Amino acid sequence: MFVSIIVPSYNHAQYLEERINSILNQSYSQFELILLDDLSPDHSAKILEKYRKHPKVSHCIINEKNSGSTFYQWNKGMHLAKGELIWIAESDDIADPRFLEKLVPQFEKNHNLVLAYSQSYRMNARGEITGSWKDFTDQVDPKLFENNFEMKGLEYIEKFLNTQNTIPNASGVIFKKQTYFDVGGANPSLRFIGDWEIWAKIVTQGDIFFTHECLNYFRYHNTSVIAQAKKKKDHFEVRRQVILFRQSMSQFLKAYSHQHPEANKAYQINQRCLSKELRKNASLAIRRRYYNRIMPTCITALETLPFYIVPIYILKLLIQLILSICFVAPYKALLKQTK
């Protein structure tokens, strides 16, 4: 099976050659390499130009304007791709030489497979391995992720993806190109969690495979997407994206369950998760005294609750609001004066 490997590059010049070489050194050779740079302010473009004429490189494109989201680059690469399978190889990670060799045959064994991924090492900016990402999944199922497994995609959503993104790094994933287009592609507005949404949508269409072998090296550093999301001072922005993801999945799963009733359970679980996120957001607005956001967030949260719960929830919000105005705000003001 032919694989299209897309490298969406942005401001990772110091890691870029190591990344590209780890792709070109793959033991599985049936692939093309698509290099995309999003107008990096460093010298990433110069590094990519070195590989432009490499026989494996089918496209090397430097944007004239920054797109603002890596998921625009994903979608651009997908339209250029010739392969049946896709690997989004992020520009700051590296791969084991056997990555494709181990994952591609799984699609040949199971024609209903739509996504396969491997366990990942955690690596710092200096390239030192600091652990694996197994501890990330230990909280949901410490035993399952110790071994290889194959699972129905909807079951995987119900057990894991509805709770958290248990596929922590795109560089460790291979998926079917046609399935990506069938579910509408990536959403560029979800800058921090667009991968979570696209994985959840893709796996509704078939099976998922996981190998416990660490075939991907996920680099964690100050400019990585996860680090940037954690640094985000406006908690509302991060929460806003999570809520948009939940709302998008609700619409998708509701429509999908009309033709596939087995998806209804995943839809109901997602609805409960959405309601929980909206209630958290309303409480956050009150605690932070974002008064212009309190009413909209509270009303949206109320719309997701059963009618018999609404009076109790309204009382809870009123108590939180009174405590915030009468006690928390004056206490914080007093602390500022004493300083």
C-alpha positions in Angstrom: 0.0 0.0 0.0 1.3 3.4 -0.9 1.7 6.0 1.9 1.7 9.8 1.6 3.7 11.4 4.3 2.8 15.0 5.1 5.3 17.1 7.1 3.5 20.4 8.2 6.5 22.5 9.2 6.4 25.6 11.3 9.4 27.1 13.2 11.1 23.8 14.0 14.3 24.3 12.0 16.5 22.8 14.8 14.6 19.5 14.6 13.7 19.4 10.9 16.6 17.5 9.3 16.4 14.8 12.0 12.7 14.5 11.4 13.0 14.3 7.6 15.9 11.8 7.8 13.9 9.6 10.1 11.3 9.4 7.3 13.7 8.8 4.5 15.4 6.0 6.5 12.1 4.0 6.8 12.5 0.3 6.1 9.2 0.4 4.2 9.8 2.3 1.0 6.5 2.7 -0.8 5.8 6.3 0.1 6.0 9.9 -1.1 7.0 12.9 1.0 5.0 16.1 1.0 6.9 19.0 2.7 4.8 22.1 3.7 6.1 25.2 5.5 3.7 27.7 7.0 6.0 30.7 6.5 8.3 29.9 9.5 10.2 32.9 10.9 13.3 30.7 11.4 15.3 29.0 8.6 13.0 26.0 8.1 12.3 26.9 4.5 16.0 26.7 3.6 16.3 23.3 5.2 13.2 22.1 3.2 14.7 23.4 0.0 17.6 21.0 0.4 15.2 18.1 0.0 13.1 19.5 -2.8 14.8 17.4 -5.5 15.0 14.2 -3.4 13.3 11.4 -5.4 10.9 10.7 -2.5 9.7 14.3 -2.3 6.7 14.9 -4.5 5.9 18.5 -3.2 7.8 21.1 -1.3 5.6 24.2 -0.7 6.5 27.3 1.3 3.4 29.4 2.1 3.5 33.1 1.2 1.3 33.8 4.2 1.0 32.1 7.5 -2.3 30.1 7.7 -2.7 30.4 11.5 -3.4 26.7 12.1 -1.5 23.5 11.3 -4.8 21.9 10.3 -5.0 24.1 7.2 -1.7 22.5 6.3 -3.1 19.1 7.0 -6.0 19.7 4.6 -3.7 21.1 2.0 -1.4 18.1 2.2 -4.4 15.7 2.0 -5.5 17.2 -1.4 -1.9 16.7 -2.7 -1.6 13.2 -1.5 -1.6 10.2 -3.9 -1.4 7.5 -1.3 -4.2 5.3 0.1 -2.7 5.8 3.5 -1.6 9.0 5.3 1.0 9.7 7.9 1.1 13.3 9.3 4.7 13.4 10.5 4.9 16.6 12.7 8.1 18.5 12.1 9.6 18.3 15.6 9.2 14.5 16.2 11.2 11.5 14.9 10.2 8.0 14.0 11.7 4.5 14.5 12.9 3.1 11.1 10.3 0.3 11.4 7.3 2.6 12.0 5.7 2.1 8.5 6.9 -1.5 8.3 5.0 -2.3 11.5 1.7 -0.4 10.9 1.0 -0.5 7.1 0.5 -4.4 7.1 -2.3 -4.0 9.6 -4.4 -2.4 6.9 -3.7 -5.3 4.5 -4.8 -7.8 7.1 -8.0 -6.0 8.0 -9.8 -4.1 5.2 -12.1 -2.5 7.8 -9.2 -0.8 9.5 -9.3 3.0 9.2 -6.6 4.1 11.7 -3.5 2.5 13.3 -1.2 4.0 15.8 1.8 3.2 18.0 2.8 4.0 21.5 5.2 7.0 21.7 8.3 7.8 23.7 8.3 11.2 25.4 11.4 13.2 24.3 12.7 16.6 25.5 14.1 19.4 23.4 17.6 17.9 23.6 16.4 14.6 22.2 16.6 12.7 25.5 14.0 10.1 26.2 12.2 11.0 29.4 9.6 8.2 29.4 6.6 7.0 27.3 3.0 8.2 27.0 1.6 5.0 28.5 1.1 6.9 31.8 -1.3 9.1 29.8 -3.6 6.1 29.2 -3.1 4.4 32.6 -5.9 6.5 34.1 -8.4 5.1 31.7 -7.2 1.5 31.3 -3.7 0.6 32.7 -3.8 -3.0 31.4 -5.2 -2.7 27.8 -2.4 -0.4 26.5 0.3 -2.9 27.7 -0.4 -5.0 24.6 -1.4 -4.7 21.0 -5.1 -4.6 20.3 -7.7 -4.1 17.6 -11.1 -2.7 18.4 -14.3 -1.5 16.7 -14.0 2.3 16.4 -17.3 3.1 18.1 -16.3 1.0 21.0 -13.0 2.9 21.2 -14.9 6.2 21.3 -17.2 5.0 24.0 -14.4 3.7 26.2 -11.7 6.4 25.5 -12.0 9.2 23.0 -15.2 10.5 24.5 -13.3 11.0 27.8 -9.9 12.2 26.5 -7.6 12.1 23.5 -5.9 8.8 24.0 -4.0 9.2 20.7 -1.7 11.9 22.0 0.5 12.5 18.9 -0.3 12.7 15.1 3.2 11.5 14.3 2.3 8.1 15.7 -0.8 7.6 13.5 -1.5 6.2 10.0 -5.0 6.5 8.6 -7.0 6.0 5.4 -7.1 9.1 3.1 -10.6 8.4 1.8 -12.0 8.1 5.4 -10.5 11.5 6.2 -12.4 13.1 3.4 -15.6 11.1 4.1 -15.8 12.7 7.6 -15.1 16.2 6.4 -11.4 16.7 7.1 -9.8 18.6 10.0 -11.3 21.7 11.5 -8.6 24.5 11.5 -10.5 26.5 14.1 -9.6 23.9 16.7 -6.0 24.9 16.8 -5.1 22.9 20.0 -7.4 19.9 19.7 -8.2 19.5 16.0 -6.5 16.1 16.0 -8.8 14.8 18.7 -11.8 15.7 16.6 -10.6 14.1 13.4 -9.5 10.9 15.1 -12.9 10.6 16.8 -14.7 11.1 13.4 -12.4 8.7 11.5 -12.7 5.8 13.8 -16.6 5.9 13.6 -16.1 4.5 10.1 -14.3 1.2 11.0 -11.7 -0.4 13.2 -8.7 0.9 15.1 -5.4 -0.8 15.8 -2.8 0.0 18.5 0.7 -1.4 19.0 2.3 -1.0 22.4 5.8 -0.8 20.7 7.2 2.7 20.9 7.7 3.5 17.3 7.4 7.3 17.6 9.4 9.9 19.5 7.1 12.7 20.6 9.1 15.8 21.4 7.8 18.0 24.2 9.3 21.5 24.3 8.3 25.1 25.0 6.9 25.7 21.5 5.1 22.4 21.0 1.3 22.6 20.6 0.6 20.9 24.0 3.0 23.3 25.8 1.3 26.3 24.1 -2.1 25.1 25.1 -1.1 24.7 28.7 0.5 28.2 28.8 -2.7 29.7 27.4 -3.7 32.4 30.0 -7.3 32.7 28.8 -8.8 29.4 30.1 -11.9 30.3 28.2 -10.1 29.9 24.9 -9.0 26.4 25.7 -12.4 25.5 27.1 -14.1 27.1 24.1 -12.3 24.7 21.8 -13.2 21.7 23.9 -16.8 22.7 23.9 -16.7 23.3 20.1 -15.3 19.9 19.7 -18.0 18.3 21.8 -20.7 20.2 19.9 -19.2 19.2 16.6 -19.1 15.5 17.7 -22.7 15.7 18.9 -23.9 16.9 15.5 -21.8 14.3 13.7 -22.7 11.4 15.9 -26.4 12.3 15.9 -26.5 12.4 12.1 -24.4 9.2 11.8 -26.7 7.3 14.3 -29.7 7.8 12.0 -28.1 5.3 9.5 -26.0 3.5 12.1 -28.0 3.0 15.4 -25.0 1.4 17.1 -23.5 5.0 17.2 -26.3 6.2 19.5 -24.4 5.1 22.7 -21.3 7.2 21.7 -23.7 10.1 21.0 -25.3 9.9 24.4 -21.9 9.7 26.2 -20.7 12.7 24.3 -23.8 14.7 25.2 -23.1 14.0 28.9 -19.5 15.1 28.4 -20.7 18.3 26.6 -23.1 19.1 29.4 -20.3 18.7 32.0 -18.0 20.9 30.1 -20.6 23.6 29.7 -21.4 23.5 33.4 -17.6 23.8 34.2 -17.5 26.8 31.9 -20.4 28.5 33.6 -18.7 28.0 37.0 -15.4 29.3 35.7 -17.1 32.5 34.4 -18.6 33.1 37.9 -15.3 32.3 39.8 -13.2 34.5 37.5 -16.0 37.2 37.5 -16.3 37.3 33.8 -19.6 39.0 34.1 -20.2 39.5 30.4 -19.9 35.8 29.9 -21.9 34.5 32.9 -25.4 34.7 31.3 -24.5 33.2 27.9 -22.5 30.3 29.4 -25.1 29.6 32.1 -28.0 29.6 29.6 -26.1 27.2 27.2 -25.4 24.9 30.1 -29.0 24.9 31.2 -30.1 23.8 27.7 -28.3 20.5 28.1 -29.8 19.5 31.4 -33.0 17.5 32.1 -35.9 19.8 33.2 -36.0 18.3 36.7 -32.4 19.2 37.3 -32.7 22.8 36.1 -34.0 24.4 39.4 -31.2 22.7 41.5 -28.6 23.9 39.0 -29.9 27.5 39.0 -29.8 27.5 42.8 -26.2 26.2 42.7 -25.2 29.0 40.3 -26.8 31.7 42.4 -24.9 30.5 45.5 -21.7 30.5 43.5 -22.4 34.0 42.2 -23.3 35.4 45.7 -20.2 33.8 47.2 -18.0 35.3 44.5 -19.4 38.8 44.8 -19.8 39.0 48.5 -16.8 37.1 49.8 -14.2 36.2 47.2 -14.0 39.6 45.4 -13.7 41.7 48.6 -11.1 39.2 50.0 -8.9 39.5 46.8 -9.3 43.3 46.8 -8.1 43.4 50.4 -5.1 41.2 49.6 -4.1 43.6 46.8 -4.3 46.6 49.3 -2.1 44.8 51.8 0.6 44.2 49.2 
